[in-house]
């Protein structure tokens, strides 16, 4: 079963709110955007030694219209990784992930926890 919306309510002109359901399970995500539907993805970012001191997550959130939440991280002298929850429109997230890869970061999409 695919993602379906239930209860669409107009908040302000051009802003809709809905609740996502997948397979009958409420994912409890409230959406609202004049530019498109917002949803979340989980990604693992792996940074090499030369990248771990750069504020790449900060820069990514200021370039693209996304919100991030660090769920786990492990940083050492030689490399580091971060499991990041990213929320935004699909196109903004895709551009942000491509930008991160262009900086030399390994980007791995993770499966959501339902």
Backbone as numpy.savetxt, mean C-alpha at the origin, in Angstrom:
# Nx Ny Nz CAx CAy CAz Cx Cy Cz
-15.03 -16.13 -5.45 -15.87 -14.95 -5.45 -14.99 -13.71 -5.45
-15.29 -12.73 -6.25 -14.50 -11.52 -6.35 -14.85 -10.51 -5.29
-14.22 -9.37 -5.36 -14.48 -8.29 -4.43 -15.76 -7.59 -4.84
-16.66 -7.39 -3.90 -17.91 -6.69 -4.18 -18.09 -5.59 -3.15
-18.82 -4.56 -3.54 -19.12 -3.47 -2.63 -20.52 -3.63 -2.08
-20.69 -3.23 -0.85 -22.03 -3.14 -0.30 -22.17 -1.77 0.34
-23.37 -1.25 0.31 -23.67 0.04 0.94 -22.77 1.17 0.46
-23.09 1.76 -0.64 -22.37 2.94 -1.10 -23.14 4.17 -0.64
-22.46 5.06 0.04 -23.07 6.26 0.60 -22.28 7.46 0.11
-22.98 8.49 -0.35 -22.28 9.70 -0.79 -21.96 10.55 0.43
-20.65 10.81 0.65 -20.21 11.62 1.78 -20.22 13.10 1.41
-19.51 13.43 0.36 -19.48 14.77 -0.19 -19.59 14.60 -1.69
-19.79 15.65 -2.38 -19.90 15.56 -3.83 -18.65 14.91 -4.40
-18.81 13.77 -5.07 -17.70 13.08 -5.70 -16.97 12.10 -4.79
-17.35 12.00 -3.52 -16.70 11.07 -2.60 -17.70 10.00 -2.20
-17.37 8.75 -2.46 -18.23 7.64 -2.06 -17.52 6.83 -1.00
-18.30 6.16 -0.18 -17.75 5.29 0.85 -18.39 3.93 0.66
-17.61 2.89 0.81 -18.13 1.55 0.71 -17.35 0.62 1.60
-17.89 -0.55 1.84 -17.19 -1.55 2.63 -16.91 -2.73 1.72
-15.69 -3.20 1.71 -15.31 -4.32 0.85 -15.63 -5.63 1.55
-16.18 -6.55 0.79 -16.40 -7.92 1.26 -15.70 -8.85 0.29
-15.03 -9.88 0.77 -14.44 -10.89 -0.09 -14.88 -12.24 0.45
-15.56 -12.98 -0.40 -15.99 -14.32 0.00 -16.83 -14.32 1.26
-17.61 -13.26 1.47 -18.46 -13.20 2.64 -17.78 -12.68 3.89
-16.48 -12.42 3.85 -15.75 -11.91 5.01 -15.59 -10.40 4.88
-16.04 -9.66 5.87 -15.91 -8.22 5.86 -14.45 -7.86 6.13
-13.81 -7.17 5.21 -12.42 -6.77 5.37 -12.32 -5.47 6.16
-13.46 -4.88 6.50 -13.53 -3.69 7.34 -12.66 -2.55 6.83
-12.65 -2.34 5.52 -11.93 -1.21 4.95 -12.96 -0.20 4.46
-12.84 1.00 4.94 -13.71 2.08 4.48 -12.95 2.84 3.41
-13.59 3.05 2.30 -12.94 3.66 1.14 -13.55 5.01 0.85
-12.73 5.92 0.34 -13.26 7.20 -0.11 -12.21 7.95 -0.89
-12.49 8.25 -2.13 -11.53 8.98 -2.94 -12.21 9.53 -4.17
-11.98 10.80 -4.49 -12.55 11.33 -5.72 -11.81 10.83 -6.94
-10.59 10.28 -6.77 -9.77 9.85 -7.90 -9.88 8.36 -8.18
-10.52 7.61 -7.34 -10.63 6.18 -7.55 -10.73 5.45 -6.23
-10.95 4.17 -6.34 -11.10 3.34 -5.15 -9.75 3.15 -4.49
-9.71 3.28 -3.18 -8.48 3.06 -2.43 -8.56 1.71 -1.74
-7.45 1.03 -1.72 -7.37 -0.24 -1.02 -5.94 -0.46 -0.59
-5.68 -1.55 0.11 -4.35 -1.78 0.65 -3.66 -2.98 0.04
-2.33 -2.91 0.03 -1.49 -4.02 -0.39 -0.39 -4.17 0.63
0.12 -5.37 0.75 1.25 -5.63 1.63 2.43 -5.99 0.76
3.59 -5.40 1.07 4.77 -5.57 0.25 5.98 -5.75 1.15
6.93 -6.56 0.70 8.22 -6.69 1.40 9.26 -5.95 0.57
9.92 -5.00 1.20 10.98 -4.23 0.55 12.31 -4.66 1.15
13.26 -5.02 0.29 14.59 -5.42 0.74 15.59 -4.39 0.24
16.36 -3.85 1.18 17.31 -2.78 0.90 18.73 -3.31 1.00
19.56 -2.99 0.03 20.98 -3.36 0.07 21.72 -2.39 0.99
22.97 -2.69 1.25 23.80 -1.90 2.16 23.82 -0.41 1.82
23.94 -0.08 0.56 24.04 1.34 0.19 22.70 2.07 0.28
21.59 1.34 0.43 20.27 1.98 0.47 19.68 2.09 1.86
20.21 1.36 2.85 19.53 1.31 4.16 19.56 2.64 4.91
20.45 3.53 4.55 20.51 4.83 5.25 19.71 5.92 4.55
19.15 5.61 3.39 18.37 6.61 2.65 16.90 6.57 3.08
16.23 7.71 3.17 14.82 7.75 3.60 13.86 7.46 2.45
13.97 6.29 1.84 13.20 6.00 0.63 11.71 5.86 0.89
11.31 5.27 2.01 9.88 5.15 2.30 9.28 6.54 2.50
9.97 7.39 3.22 9.54 8.78 3.40 9.39 9.48 2.05
10.41 9.37 1.20 10.35 10.01 -0.11 9.20 9.49 -0.95
8.98 8.17 -0.93 7.91 7.55 -1.71 6.54 8.10 -1.29
6.34 8.28 0.03 5.04 8.77 0.50 4.82 10.25 0.20
5.90 10.97 -0.08 5.76 12.38 -0.44 5.64 12.60 -1.94
6.07 11.62 -2.72 5.94 11.72 -4.18 4.58 11.21 -4.63
4.10 10.13 -4.02 2.86 9.46 -4.43 1.80 9.59 -3.35
0.54 9.58 -3.77 -0.59 9.72 -2.85 -0.90 8.37 -2.21
-0.05 7.97 -1.28 -0.22 6.69 -0.58 0.02 6.91 0.91
-0.47 5.97 1.69 -0.25 5.95 3.14 0.42 4.63 3.46
1.47 4.67 4.29 2.19 3.45 4.62 2.14 3.18 6.12
2.27 1.90 6.45 2.36 1.46 7.84 3.39 0.33 7.89
4.44 0.51 8.69 5.46 -0.52 8.83 4.94 -1.59 9.79
4.83 -2.83 9.30 4.35 -3.92 10.13 5.50 -4.69 10.78
6.59 -4.87 10.06 7.77 -5.55 10.58 8.98 -4.98 9.87
10.13 -5.08 10.51 11.36 -4.64 9.87 12.55 -5.31 10.55
13.61 -5.49 9.77 14.87 -6.02 10.29 15.98 -5.31 9.52
16.73 -4.49 10.22 17.80 -3.71 9.59 19.12 -4.13 10.22
20.07 -4.47 9.38 21.42 -4.83 9.83 22.41 -3.96 9.08
23.69 -4.12 9.37 24.72 -3.31 8.71 24.78 -3.55 7.21
24.54 -4.78 6.77 24.73 -5.10 5.35 23.46 -5.03 4.52
22.29 -5.18 5.13 21.03 -5.10 4.40 19.88 -4.98 5.38
18.71 -4.76 4.84 17.53 -4.68 5.69 16.28 -4.98 4.88
15.21 -5.34 5.59 13.92 -5.55 4.93 12.82 -4.95 5.78
11.73 -4.58 5.10 10.56 -3.99 5.74 9.33 -4.63 5.14
8.39 -5.04 5.99 7.07 -5.44 5.51 6.18 -4.24 5.73
5.63 -3.75 4.62 4.93 -2.47 4.61 3.51 -2.67 4.11
2.55 -2.14 4.85 1.18 -2.06 4.37 1.05 -0.72 3.66
0.56 -0.75 2.43 0.44 0.46 1.62 -1.01 0.63 1.21
-1.57 1.80 1.44 -2.94 2.11 1.07 -2.97 3.27 0.09
-3.83 3.16 -0.91 -3.99 4.18 -1.92 -4.71 3.61 -3.12
-4.78 4.36 -4.20 -5.38 3.83 -5.42 -4.39 2.85 -6.05
-4.91 1.94 -6.83 -4.06 0.96 -7.49 -2.97 1.58 -8.34
-3.31 2.62 -9.09 -2.33 3.24 -9.97 -1.24 3.96 -9.18
-1.60 4.61 -8.07 -0.59 5.29 -7.24 0.34 4.27 -6.59
-0.23 3.16 -6.11 0.61 2.13 -5.50 1.55 1.51 -6.53
1.04 1.23 -7.72 1.88 0.65 -8.77 3.03 1.58 -9.13
2.74 2.88 -9.25 3.80 3.84 -9.56 4.81 3.93 -8.42
4.32 3.89 -7.19 5.22 3.96 -6.03 6.12 2.74 -5.97
5.58 1.55 -6.22 6.40 0.32 -6.20 7.43 0.34 -7.32
7.04 0.84 -8.49 7.99 0.93 -9.60 9.10 1.92 -9.26
8.74 3.05 -8.64 9.74 4.03 -8.24 10.73 3.41 -7.26
10.20 2.64 -6.29 11.07 2.00 -5.31 12.01 1.01 -5.99
11.51 0.24 -6.94 12.37 -0.70 -7.69 13.43 0.06 -8.49
13.04 1.19 -9.06 14.00 2.01 -9.81 15.12 2.55 -8.93
14.86 2.67 -7.63 15.90 3.13 -6.69 16.86 1.99 -6.31
16.53 0.76 -6.72 17.38 -0.39 -6.41 16.86 -1.27 -5.30
15.64 -1.02 -4.82 15.03 -1.82 -3.77 14.34 -3.03 -4.39
14.50 -4.20 -3.76 13.78 -5.38 -4.21 12.36 -5.30 -3.66
11.36 -5.38 -4.53 9.95 -5.25 -4.16 9.26 -6.59 -4.37
8.69 -7.14 -3.29 7.97 -8.42 -3.37 6.56 -8.21 -2.84
5.56 -8.50 -3.66 4.17 -8.42 -3.22 3.89 -9.60 -2.30
3.15 -9.35 -1.23 2.79 -10.39 -0.29 1.30 -10.66 -0.37
0.91 -11.87 -0.02 -0.50 -12.22 0.01 -1.15 -11.61 1.24
-2.38 -11.13 1.10 -3.06 -10.55 2.28 -3.45 -11.63 3.28
-3.57 -11.24 4.54 -4.04 -12.15 5.59 -5.53 -11.98 5.74
-6.30 -13.01 5.39 -7.77 -12.95 5.54 -8.19 -13.86 6.64
